Amino acid sequence: MIAGTAFDADRFRTALEDQGSTAVIPCHRSRARAIPYDPDPYEEHHLAECFFNGIEQFRRIATRYEKTAANFLATAHLAAAMVWLR
């Protein structure tokens, strides 16, 4: 599970461990003892966030104007292609 520092809670980390997941969460600055994490997957998380931010710049995607799932998916594909071509 890749998440931001907002999810840096002991309760959340133990729930992930109980599920068998590995937490890739940077520690919050106020934590007394830093918990190590692998920064490489976290960098990929940043790229994905930037991509979705680029898609949401298209008004039809952000406000979900399309009524059917097929039309929304087609519009999302078009927006993704436009972001990729930038």
Number of C-alpha atoms within 10 A of each C-alpha: 11 15 14 14 12 10 16 18 13 9 9 12 17 13 12 14 11 10 8 9 12 13 19 22 23 20 19 16 9 7 10 8 9 11 12 10 14 11 12 9 13 18 12 12 16 13 11 12 12 12 14 12 13 16 22 17 12 17 11 15 16 12 9 13 12 14 8 9 10 10 12 16 13 12 18 19 13 14 20 17 12 13 17 11 7 6
